[in-house]
Amino acid sequence: PSLISLEAEDAKLYGLFRAGSDNAANAGGYIDSANSGNYYEGNTISANRAELTFTASGAGQYTVKGTTYAPEASADS
């Protein structure tokens, strides 16, 4: 299978999401919420969100892998 690699900072950001730089982050960047992580507004078009898009090479099964960092296990991430 082909590999499609995306970085969070490549996302189209809406609402309170913002991009930042950090040499310790993968590819040197990250995204977070300007509201202490409290960005869930339900399923609305104006919701704060990060939108990643890609084009698959064809029909088939794909695996999506995401990595997140949070200050503690119960953090809203």
JODALIN-V688314 format. One record per pair of residues at least 6 apart in sequence whose ideal C-beta (glycine too) atoms are under 8 Angstrom apart, sorted by sequence separation. I is the first residue (numbers start at 1). J is the second residue. D is the distance in whole Angstrom. If there is no record, write none. Layout:
# JODALIN-V688314
<<I	J	D> <I	J	D>>
This chain:
# JODALIN-V688314
<<11	17	8> <13	19	7> <22	28	7> <33	39	4> <41	47	4> <56	62	6> <70	76	8> <21	28	6> <22	29	7> <40	47	7> <41	48	6> <70	77	4> <21	29	6> <22	30	6> <39	47	8> <40	48	8> <69	77	8> <20	29	7> <21	30	8> <39	48	4> <68	77	5> <9	19	5> <19	29	6> <20	30	5> <39	49	8> <19	30	7> <20	31	7> <19	31	5> <20	32	7> <18	31	7> <35	48	8> <17	31	6> <18	32	7> <17	32	7> <18	33	8> <33	48	6> <17	33	6> <18	34	5> <16	33	5> <17	34	8> <9	27	7> <13	31	7> <16	34	4> <7	26	7> <16	35	5> <31	50	6> <7	27	5> <9	29	4> <11	31	6> <8	29	7> <9	30	7> <7	29	7> <8	30	6> <9	31	6> <17	39	7> <8	31	5> <16	39	5> <15	39	7> <15	41	8> <15	46	7> <17	48	6> <14	46	8> <15	47	6> <16	48	5> <17	49	7> <14	47	7> <15	48	3> <17	50	5> <37	70	8> <14	48	6> <15	49	7> <14	49	5> <13	49	8> <14	50	8> <40	76	7> <13	50	6> <14	51	7> <12	50	7> <13	51	8> <37	75	6> <38	76	6> <11	50	4> <12	51	5> <30	69	8> <37	76	5> <11	51	6> <12	52	8> <37	77	7> <11	52	5> <12	53	8> <26	67	7> <8	50	6> <10	52	7> <8	52	8> <6	52	5> <6	54	6> <4	54	5> <4	56	7> <2	57	5> <4	62	8> <1	60	7> <1	62	8>>
